Amino acid sequence: MSSFATYLVGFIVLIVGLAIAASLLGVPTVWIAVGVIVLVGIGIISASNRQTPRDPPPPNTY
């Protein structure tokens, strides 16, 4: 499993936990859904920023 996938799985587990906690506190479902969507977007952006760039291809020498 790549580091990108591991980071996203961990972030999704965090989001599910926060959504359950918000539900138990009586937060309306609409706001929980909005929070989940925003957090998923933040998770994807931060996971892609954490990924190391690939090495450039070697130059052609003829």
N, C-alpha and C positions, 0 to 999 in steps of 0.2 A: 504494500500500500504506500503510495507516495505521501510526501509530507503535506502536500496540498489537500489530499483526501483526508488524512488524519486530522488536520486542522479543522476542516469543515465538519467532520463527524463530531469532534469535540465541541465546536461552536453550536451545532444543532442540538446536542444534548443540553448545553447551557440554556439555549432558547426554550426548549421544552420544559425544563425546570422552572424557568422564570414565568412561562405561560401558566403552568399549573399553580404556582404560588399566587399569581395575579388572580386566577380564577377562585382560589380559596379565599382571597381577600375581598372578593365581590366586585372586581373590576368588570365593567360591561364587556361582552364578547367582541363587540366591534373594535374596541380599543385594544383588546388583546391581539386581535388579528392584525391591526395596524402596526402594533409593536413588533409582532413576529415578522411581518414583511420587511420592516425597516431593519431589524436585526439581521435577517438573512442577507439583505443587500450589503450591510456593513461587513458581515462575515465573508462574503465572496470577495469584496474589495480588499479587505485586509489579508485574506489568504493569498490572493494573487500578488499582492505587494510583498509578501514574505517569501515567495518563491524566488530562488536564485536564478539569475538569467543564464541562458545556455551559452556555452562557449561559441565564439564565432568560428566559422569554418576556416581552415588553414588557407593561406593565400596560394594561388596557383603559381608554380614556378616552372617555366618552360625553358 
